[in-house]
Amino acid sequence: VFAGIYPGEGEDYANLKDALEKLQLNDASLVFEPETSTALNFGFRVGFLGMFHMEIIQERLEREYDLDIIVTAPSVEYEVLMRSGEVLRIDSPADLPPEGDIEEIREPWMNVEIFTPTEFYGTVMELSTKRRATFLSQDYPAPNRVQLNFEMPLSELIVDFFDQLKSRTRGYASLDYQVADYRRDELVKLEILVNEEPIDALATIVHKDDAYHKGQALVSKLKDLIPRQLFTVPIQTSASGRVISRATAKAI
């Protein structure tokens, strides 16, 4: 899992770099490299073992090193096949090449095993199919227990899936997954434009079918979060080169 970490104040950049280097000394799985964002200035692109690892690092930076940080939405590593035949690996949506140069985008898929009491069969199936999972098989290893096997994109698995699974099954379900392969899909870059300026830190890569709903949810949230100005601020989401949803933060 990859995310951008930026200092809340620009002068904290050196302190953030020192903190990440110290954390890396006793955590070999933590990787980072410098990254620049037009909206958030200088920061780092940081790689984690998973969402839990990311939360731990975020908490340690805030508590142990007393840093005020901004963390961008987590993403996974994608394979991009260019029309020239070159294959790129990108972990930041901002690095995605122009759409006209791309032949196909491949995303990592996982083999997922979910163990749950049979009474939660329906709710687990509903949750998984909403996350673009493909049902493979089921098995009954014990009375009133079912093992459901799925294939699911990693990008759908990392954000909130485990929390949702636990809450829907009152904590009884357990989850196991391993990497399957990279697969081609209809993926697009979802960009957020505030006052007609693209905010690269908010860009995400989503499935074409989900772009409108995710874009609509983002602009509705941003409309409430952005402080009101002396002028109206249009908030838009665009995908495949066209604006797909819009909200306006009214002027004072």
Phi and psi in degrees as a GROMACS rama.xvg file:
@    title "Ramachandran Plot"
@    xaxis  label "Phi"
@    yaxis  label "Psi"
@TYPE xy
-123.053  143.184  PHE-2
-149.993  155.676  ALA-3
-90.1876  135.093  GLY-4
-119.456  123.56  ILE-5
-125.071  145.285  TYR-6
-71.9323  141.458  PRO-7
-62.3039  -35.2637  GLY-8
-115.602  134.446  GLU-9
-55.8784  -35.3693  GLY-10
-71.3472  -9.40127  GLU-11
-85.1419  2.39769  ASP-12
-57.0248  -46.5895  TYR-13
-64.8043  -38.3281  ALA-14
-65.4208  -38.8394  ASN-15
-65.2752  -41.0373  LEU-16
-62.7471  -45.1151  LYS-17
-60.2936  -43.1287  ASP-18
-62.9757  -44.0447  ALA-19
-64.9829  -38.3882  LEU-20
-65.6119  -39.2931  GLU-21
-67.3281  -40.1878  LYS-22
-65.3473  -34.6644  LEU-23
-68.5967  -24.8837  GLN-24
-59.7587  -37.4422  LEU-25
-114.32  20.259  ASN-26
-145.705  87.6645  ASP-27
-66.7689  -17.7697  ALA-28
-81.1243  -10.0217  SER-29
-84.9731  123.677  LEU-30
-125.465  147.093  VAL-31
-153.219  155.114  PHE-32
-146.632  153.014  GLU-33
-62.8915  147.696  PRO-34
-145.973  145.331  GLU-35
-119.326  135.473  THR-36
-123.729  138.875  SER-37
-65.1756  -29.7292  THR-38
-86.9686  -37.4421  ALA-39
-113.808  7.77039  LEU-40
63.3125  -132.519  ASN-41
-91.7478  138.117  PHE-42
-161.35  -154.832  GLY-43
-136.923  144.591  PHE-44
-93.317  118.139  ARG-45
-117.208  135.522  VAL-46
-105.295  134.832  GLY-47
-123.978  165.285  PHE-48
-74.4869  -21.6718  LEU-49
173.5  -175.889  GLY-50
-64.9955  -37.6178  MET-51
-66.0671  -43.2986  PHE-52
-59.4006  -41.4447  HIS-53
-62.994  -42.2394  MET-54
-64.5478  -39.3232  GLU-55
-62.6237  -47.2198  ILE-56
-62.7393  -41.8639  ILE-57
-60.5011  -45.706  GLN-58
-63.8751  -42.1621  GLU-59
-65.6296  -40.0185  ARG-60
-62.5544  -38.7266  LEU-61
-76.9788  -41.5868  GLU-62
-84.6853  -51.6049  ARG-63
-77.5484  -32.7589  GLU-64
-109.828  2.85668  TYR-65
53.7158  44.7457  ASP-66
-104.859  142.619  LEU-67
-97.6711  109.686  ASP-68
-122.021  157.525  ILE-69
-116.424  126.4  ILE-70
-113.554  127.498  VAL-71
-80.6302  169.892  THR-72
-60.5668  136.885  ALA-73
-69.3012  147.83  PRO-74
-140.425  170.834  SER-75
-112.33  178.333  VAL-76
-90.014  126.371  GLU-77
-108.141  152.341  TYR-78
-103.601  128.341  GLU-79
-117.006  118.726  VAL-80
-92.7456  117.134  LEU-81
-82.8219  160.431  MET-82
-63.2547  -23.8551  ARG-83
-75.9039  -9.04388  SER-84
97.9835  -10.1111  GLY-85
-73.0811  142.466  GLU-86
-111.089  122.376  VAL-87
-107.525  148.142  LEU-88
-112.159  120.897  ARG-89
-124.281  141.053  ILE-90
-116.873  0.664643  ASP-91
-125.741  128.022  SER-92
-57.2604  -28.0599  PRO-93
-65.0678  -22.4316  ALA-94
-85.8551  -3.00182  ASP-95
-64.5133  127.009  LEU-96
-65.8792  167.705  PRO-97
-56.3059  144.233  PRO-98
-58.8384  -32.8284  GLU-99
-66.5354  -21.3182  GLY-100
-91.1221  -6.46114  ASP-101
-97.6408  130.392  ILE-102
-84.5147  -48.4306  GLU-103
-159.304  156.262  GLU-104
-117.248  131.392  ILE-105
-113.55  141.894  ARG-106
-122.022  154.812  GLU-107
-72.4879  134.396  PRO-108
-113.14  150.437  TRP-109
-120.387  148.806  MET-110
-88.2763  120.431  ASN-111
-116.454  131.289  VAL-112
-117.014  126.276  GLU-113
-119.181  124.317  ILE-114
-102.742  127.507  PHE-115
-151.794  152.39  THR-116
-59.6161  145.916  PRO-117
-60.6988  -24.9036  THR-118
-65.6681  -19.3507  GLU-119
-101.021  12.9379  PHE-120
-53.3577  -50.448  TYR-121
-63.4566  -44.9039  GLY-122
-69.6307  -32.8531  THR-123
-69.7634  -41.2635  VAL-124
-61.635  -42.1922  MET-125
-64.6326  -45.4345  GLU-126
-60.2343  -43.895  LEU-127
-69.1214  -43.7785  SER-128
-68.0589  -28.342  THR-129
-67.2466  -23.2597  LYS-130
-95.945  25.779  ARG-131
63.8872  24.3805  ARG-132
-76.7594  149.848  ALA-133
-108.648  121.84  THR-134
-73.9497  130.992  PHE-135
-105.211  -56.4474  LEU-136
-163.202  173  SER-137
-140.704  156.544  GLN-138
-146.496  150.831  ASP-139
-116.653  88.5476  TYR-140
-71.7391  -19.6046  PRO-141
-155.618  161.829  ALA-142
-57.1188  136.6  PRO-143
62.1159  19.7619  ASN-144
-126.634  138.942  ARG-145
-131.786  141.311  VAL-146
-109.789  119.656  GLN-147
-106.611  130.627  LEU-148
-110.29  126.711  ASN-149
-130.238  163.872  PHE-150
-114.378  135.522  GLU-151
-147.814  143.13  MET-152
-65.6795  139.665  PRO-153
-61.743  -34.3903  LEU-154
-62.7656  -29.8544  SER-155
-80.9329  -25.9745  GLU-156
-79.2071  -34.483  LEU-157
-75.6691  -28.6836  ILE-158
-96.8662  101.426  VAL-159
72.3569  -1.01179  ASP-160
-66.4329  -46.2037  PHE-161
-64.3811  -41.4312  PHE-162
-60.3677  -44.6169  ASP-163
-63.2159  -41.6895  GLN-164
-61.7611  -45.5774  LEU-165
-64.3947  -42.9218  LYS-166
-70.1785  -34.9581  SER-167
-75.0759  -20.029  ARG-168
-114.248  18.444  THR-169
54.1184  30.527  ARG-170
87.7481  -0.752561  GLY-171
-83.7531  -25.2712  TYR-172
-76.3041  149.575  ALA-173
-128.169  156.937  SER-174
-130.752  136.997  LEU-175
-136.504  139.702  ASP-176
-150.419  153.116  TYR-177
-144.288  158.551  GLN-178
-66.0193  134.126  VAL-179
-97.1937  -73.3361  ALA-180
-168.722  -178.454  ASP-181
-97.2052  135.537  TYR-182
-132.087  145.096  ARG-183
-70.9321  142.101  ARG-184
-153.451  169.736  ASP-185
-81.2164  83.3229  GLU-186
-108.519  141.88  LEU-187
-133.436  157.604  VAL-188
-88.3311  123.367  LYS-189
-98.4584  114.32  LEU-190
-106.601  144.749  GLU-191
-106.146  129.102  ILE-192
-115.607  121.617  LEU-193
-110.141  122.109  VAL-194
55.1132  38.5055  ASN-195
67.3833  13.9747  GLU-196
-108.044  126.057  GLU-197
-67.7976  133.903  PRO-198
-102.674  101.371  ILE-199
-63.3371  -29.977  ASP-200
-67.6611  -20.6166  ALA-201
-97.2045  -1.661  LEU-202
-68.9588  143.137  ALA-203
-137.773  161.598  THR-204
-106.213  121.644  ILE-205
-131.612  165.862  VAL-206
-72.4782  143.448  HIS-207
-54.3566  -38.5558  LYS-208
-69.9178  -24.6419  ASP-209
-94.4607  -7.90898  ASP-210
-58.7285  -45.0428  ALA-211
-64.5773  -48.0725  TYR-212
-65.3955  -42.2134  HIS-213
-68.3711  -37.9358  LYS-214
-64.8358  -42.0513  GLY-215
-63.1414  -41.6855  GLN-216
-64.4907  -39.3653  ALA-217
-66.3577  -46.0158  LEU-218
-67.6461  -34.4144  VAL-219
-64.4673  -40.4283  SER-220
-67.3279  -46.2158  LYS-221
-65.0584  -32.8361  LEU-222
-58.6637  -37.9164  LYS-223
-79.401  -28.5485  ASP-224
-84.9101  -33.5699  LEU-225
-73.6196  125.949  ILE-226
-62.2221  145.091  PRO-227
-71.1891  140.013  ARG-228
-109.247  -176.135  GLN-229
-81.0116  -0.532629  LEU-230
-137.674  159.462  PHE-231
-71.7909  141.587  THR-232
-116.703  108.711  VAL-233
-75.0626  134.772  PRO-234
-118.711  121.479  ILE-235
-129.537  154.263  GLN-236
-118.447  139.42  THR-237
-128.631  146.204  SER-238
-146.528  143.863  ALA-239
53.8291  35.1742  SER-240
81.2566  7.27093  GLY-241
-137.129  151.626  ARG-242
-74.2542  129.281  VAL-243
-111.72  -18.7822  ILE-244
-156.073  158.588  SER-245
-153.051  145.129  ARG-246
-140.644  159.772  ALA-247
-126.036  125.072  THR-248
-83.2902  114.731  ALA-249
-67.7765  153.779  LYS-250
-73.34  159.487  ALA-251
